Amino acid sequence: MKTPRSRAQAIAAKCRECVHDPLAKGTWREQAAACVSGNCALHPFRPMPRNVKTEEDLAALRSRLEP
């Protein structure tokens, strides 16, 4: 993995490292958006897919990714 050149890239890299499961449903960005970790300082800054704009969108994404 390349060295992140910005704060946003560094946060995205950490989220991808933490939550991405290539065998699970969704892209790494969708998986990161669906993260419910309350202990992570980066949680409020996690990357979101472009189509997630509201809490309802996020809830729909989480339900779609459930096993």
FENPE-V576465 format. One line per field, one symbol per residue. ss: DSSP state (~ for helix, > for strand, _ for the rest). burial: 1 if it has 9 or more other ideal C-beta (glycine too) atoms within 8 Angstrom, else 0. A space follows every 10 residues. Layout:
BEGIN
ss=???
burial=???
END
This chain:
BEGIN
ss=______~~~~ ~~~~~~~~~_ _______~~~ ~~~_______ __~~~_____ ____~~~~~~ ~~~~~__
burial=0000000011 1111110111 0000010111 1111100000 0110011110 0100001100 1100100
END
